[in-house]
Amino acid sequence: MTILLTVLGIVLFALGLLISIAWHELGHLSTAKLFGIRVPQYMVGFGPTIWSRKKGDTEYGIKAIPAGGYIRMIGMFPPGADGRIAARSTSPFRGMIEDARAAAFEELQPGDEDRLFYTRKPWKRVIVMFAGPFMNLILAVAIFLGVFMGFGTQTQTTQVEAVQKCVIAASEKRQTCEPGDAVAPAEAAGLRSGDTIVAFNGKPVKDWSDLSDRIRATIGPATVTVERQGQQITLHPTLAKNMVAKKDADGQPVPDQFVPAGYLGFLPKSVIKPLTFEQSVNHMTDAVENSVHSIAALPGKIPDLWNAAFDGGERKADSPVGVVGAARISGEVLNMDAPPENILATFMMVLAFFNLSLFLFNMLPLLPLDGGHIAGALWESLRRNVARVLKRADPGPFDVAKLMPVAYVVAGIFICFTLLVLVADVVNPVKLA
């Protein structure tokens, strides 16, 4: 059953991946056709074509490797300064430029002169290139809202799940008491599982975050008012000083960072609680910020990835994962010992973060990513507007093809990084637990 669920999870992720890619390319396709650009191909996947059908002047198809997709637009790059589009130089860099230029015109047909991508105004080209990543953002937002508002998130409450028997520093990362450990203040004061803390030091508590902060700020005698079997009881613990997990600006624990603070010694009960629209937006904002920071931190994670892939090093929980890694995680999700709705919500969150990553990654202003073409169109618009203000001659289209040598370098780096992540995902994968 475990193998079957793992395979099912991988298949479902592959299906979600195909849908996400097709949805991305649909954004490019629909806006390109809206602005009259001819699109000979709309393909989901790479490699050999396993199915295709031509409708109008576009061939729609699915390829064997579900690791990406593309549309082909006529005239992605302008002709050279002499108006020609054929390769004319033995220079390797010039060859890259002219090969890319020739590929942009290789399916040119009579009547296509007014259907070329580069002839559209810069703002239209920005829309065409932005539409693909934007579709991934729309899908991510829809999934986030659906999960946050329809299902909810794990929320800690002020109800006591369990009481710690002794004082153990969080930095020690152990669960069992050892001889010499001090008795936990909650245990000594008589706090019980099932109690709900309603006040701390005589003041009502709002939620777990409020209670946690006030406990951390207190070392020494305190009063804790709990509701137990319909009655309120006041306990008098003496809070100990202990090393506890450090919190970030959002109140979330920071991995492997600890600070001295007041310690009561109990585990709060967690419940699944649907969020309001405002709370959901706040959670999505946090997800975007964390994803941006993760992308910015990718270069610094390469040494750890290399060690995990080739030297048997630890694969950290925040390590980058690729398609293979995400598929394996999806297989683990379906094997979780949890209610079906929890499993579905977790699986959908994997897809949501995958689409959010596609959006952010594609917005990097580097060729061959969509953001690179957007940057080229914006630069062209700036040049032309400056020339207009200064009453100079129109500089014409910005020749993005001249950046192809840089694009090949960027693509090479991406491919090497992707292969490194792939090896790490196979030999030392990230695991849920």
N, C-alpha and C positions, 0 to 999 in steps of 0.2 A: 504493500500500500504506500509505503514511504517513497519508493522509486517511482511509482505511478503518479503520486502527487507532485514530486519534483519535476518529472517530465511535463506534467500538465502545466505547472507554473512557468516552466521555460517556454512552452508553446504559447501560453497566454501572453507572456511578455513579448515574444516575437510578433504575435498578432498586434499587440498594442504598439510595438515599434513600427510595424508597417503602416498602421493607421496614422501614427504621428508623422511619419515621413510623407505619406500621401497627402495629409492635411497641410503640411508645410509647403510642398510643391504646388498644391492647389492654390495657395495664396499667390505664388509667382505667376502661375498659369492664368488665373482669372484676371489679375490686374494687367498682365501683358496683353491679353486679348482685348481687355477694355480699352487700352491705348493703341490698339491696332498693330501690335507687334506680332509677326508671324512666329509661331512656336511649332517646329516640326516634330518634337518629341516630348512626351511626358512619361518619365519612367520612375518606378519605385524599385529600388535595389540596384545592384551592380552585377556585372558578369553576364553569363548567357541569358538571353530572353526566354522565359518559359511561357509567356502569353502576351499577345499584343493584338490590338485592333485599331484600325485607322478610321477616324471620324473627322470629316472636313479635311483640313490640311495638317492635322496633328495625329501622330501615332501614340496611342496610350498602351502602356505595357507594364508587366511585372518581371523583374529579373531574379536570378537564382539566389543572390546574396543579399539578405535584408539588412544591409549596413549603411544605407544612405539612399539617395535618389537625386534626380535632376530633371530640369527641363532644358531643352535646347532652344535658344532664341537667336534669330538671324541678326547678324551685325552687332555683336556684343562690343566690338572694338572698332574704331574708325579706321579708314584706310591710312596708309602712310602719307608722309608729306607730299610725295609725288603722285598720290592717288592710286598707287598700286597696292595689291594685297598678297602678292606671291613672295616667297622667301627670296632674298636677293643677296645674301651675305654668307660667308663661311664662318663668321664670328659666332661662337657658341651662344653668346648672350643675344646677339642680333637674331640668330636662328630661333631662339625661344620666343622672341617677340613676334617674328613674322610667322612662325608656325601657329601661334595663338591667333594671330590676325587672319590667317588663311582658314583656320578651323571655323572662325566666326562667319565666314562667307561661303563655306564649301557647299551649302545647300541653297545658295542664292538662285532664285528663279526669276524669269521675266515678270515685272510687276511688283517685285519685292523692294524696289528702290525707296518706296515710301513706307515700308514696314520694318525698317531696321531699328534695333534697340538704341544705337548711339545717336540716332537722329531725333529722338524724343527729348523734350525739355528736361533739364536736370531734375525738377521736382517730380516729374512722372517716373523717371528712372529710380529715384529714391523710393517712391511708393512701391514700384515693382519689386525691388530688392528687399525692402523692409517687410513686404506683405508675407513672405515665407516665415521668417522668425516670429512675426506678429501672430500668425496662426498658432504657433506653438505656445505663445504666451496666452492666447485666448483659451486654448485647451487646458493649460496648466491652471489658470484662474478658475475655470469652470469646475475642474476636478477638486481643487482646494476648497472652493465654496461648498461644493456638494458634500465633501467629507466633513468639513468643519461644522457646517450648519445642519446637515442631515444626519450625521452620525455623531460627531463630537470628537473631543480629544481627551486624553488621560489627564484628569485634574485632581490634584491632591487636596484633601479636605482637612478640617480640624478634628476629624474623628480618629481615634487611636486604632490602628491596625494591630500593632504588637508593641510590647514594652521591652526595651533592652535590659538585660540582666546586669550588665557592667559597663564601665566607661572604656570604650575602645576608640582610639584616634582613627579618624578616617584615612589618614596616611598609611596606617598599618595594613589596611585592606584584608582584614580577617573578620570572621563572624563569631567565632567561639571565644568564650571567656577563658582566661588563664589565671592560675594562682597569683595573687597579688593585685589583680585588677580591682579597682574601687567599684562599689555598688553604684549603679546608675541612679541619679537623683529621682527619676520617674518611678523606678522600682521601689526605692526607699520610701517615697511619699505615698505609695499605694495607688498609683495610676493603673487603670485596667484596660485591657482590650475591649473596645466597644464604647468607651467613654468619648464624649464629644466636648472638646474644650471650648467654652463660650466666653471666658474672660481670662486675662492675664494681668496680674498685679492690680486687680480691681477694675480694669478697663475692658469693655467688650472687644472681641477680636473680629475683624472683618472677614478674613479668609486665611488660607494657609500661609501665603506670602507675608501677610501682616504678622501672624503669630511667629513664624520662623525668624523674621527680623528682630522681633522683640525678645525672643529667647536668646538669640545670638548676642544681643546688647546687654544681657543681664548675667552677672556672675555673683553668686551668693544667694541669700534668702529671697524667696519669691512666693507669690500666691497664685494658684491655678484653680479656676472654677470650672468644674466639669458637670455635664448633664449625664446622669446615670439612672436608667430605668425610670425616667420621668421626674427625677429629683435633681436639684443642684447641690453639689458638694464642693467644698473648698479644701484644696490640698496645699501643703506647705513644704515644697521641695527646696533644697539648697542647690542651686545650679552650679555645676562644675565648669572649670575652664578646660577646654579640649580643642584639639585640632580638627576642624571641620572643613568641608569643601568650600572653596571660594566661590562667590556668586559674581556673575557678570552684571552689566547695566540693566539687563532684562530680568534679573533674578534667577537666572539659570546657573546650575553648577558648572564650574570650569574644570575640565578634565585635568587630573594630576596636579592641581593647585590647591593648597590648604592654608587656612588662617586660624589663629587662636580666637575662640569665641565662647560664649555661654553655651552650655550643653544640658538638655533635660533628659534625653534618651528614650525616644519612642519613634515608631514608624507611622506616618500618617496614612490613612486609608485613601486609596485612589479610586475614582469613579469615572466612567465615560460620560461626559457632559457636552451636549450640543452648544455651540457658540452663537452669539449674536452676529449680525453682519459686521458691525464695527470691530468686534473681537476677531472675526475671521480675517478682516482686512489687516489688522495688526499682526496676526500670525503670518499672513502672506508677506507683509513687509519684512518681517524678521527672516522669512525663508529667502527672499530676494537678497537681503543684505548678507546673509550667511553664504549664499551661493556666489555672490560677487567676491566675497573674501576668499572663498575656496578656489575660484578661478585665478585670482591674483596670487594665491599661494602655491599654485601648481609647480612653478620652477623649483621652489624650495623643497618640494616633496619627492623630487627625482632621486636623491640619494637613498631615502628610505624605501622607495619603490624598487630600486636596483638591489638593495640588500634583501628585501623580501622575495624578489624574483630569483636571485642567483646565490645568495649567501645564507639563506635560511633565516633571515632576520624577521622580526615581528611585523606583521601586517596590521597597521593601526586602523582603528575603527573609522577615522576620517580620511583614510587613504583613498585616492581617486580610483574609480572603477569604470570599466568600459562596458560595452554591450554584453560581453560574456559574463562579466562580474554581476551586472544588473540582472541578467537572466538567472544566474545561480541564486542570487538573493531572492528573486521571485519564486524559485523552486522551494527555498527554505520557508518563505512566507506561507505557502500552502501547506507546509508540514507543521506549522505552529500549533501548539496545544491551546487553542483559543476558540471562542465562539465564531461561527462563520462570518458574522457581520464585522468582527474585528479583523479577520483575515482579509476580507474584501476591502475594507478601508485601508489597511496597510499596503495591499497590492496597488490600489489606486494612487496612494501617496507616492509609491515608487515611480509610477508613470507620470505623476504630476511633476516631481522633481526632475525626471528625465526631460520632459518638455521644457521646463524652466531653464535647464542647463543648455538645451538646444538653442533657445532664444538668446541667452546671454553670450554663449560661445560664438554664435553666428553674427552677433553685433560687434565683435572685435573688428576694428578698422584695418584689417589685413586681408589682402588677396591670398588665396582664392575665396575667402569667406564673403558672405553677403555684405558684411560691414565694410569690406574693402571697396566694393563697387559703390556703396553708398558714399563713402569718403571721397571717391573719385568724382562722383556727380556733384557733391557739395563743393569740392574744390573748383570744379569747372564753373559752377554758378557764381562763386565768389570772384573768380578771375574775370568773368564776363561783366558782372555788376561793377567791379572796380574800373574796368576799361570804359564802361558806359559813363560812369561818373566823371572820369578823367578825360572823357571824349577822345578815347583812343580807339584804334581798330579792334574789332571783335577778335579775340585770340582763337576762337573756334573751339571745337570739342577737345576736352582733355584726353590725351591718348593714354588710357589705362593700360594698353598693351605694353607700354614701356616699363611697366612695373612687373612684368611677368618673371624676370629673373629673381626678383625678390619673392614673388609668389611661389616659385619652385622651391626656394630655400625654406619658406614658411611651411609649405606642404611637406617637404622632407622632414622638418622638425616634428610636425604633427604626426606623420607616419611613424617615425621612430618612437615618439612618446606613446602612440597607440599600441605599437608592438610591445613596448615595455609593460604597459598596463595589461595587455593581453596575456603575456607570460605570467605576470604576477597573479592575475585572476585565475589562471589554470593551476599553477603550482602552489600558490599560497593565497587563497581567496579571502576576501572580507566575509566574516560571518556575523549573523545577527546576534548570536550569543556564544 
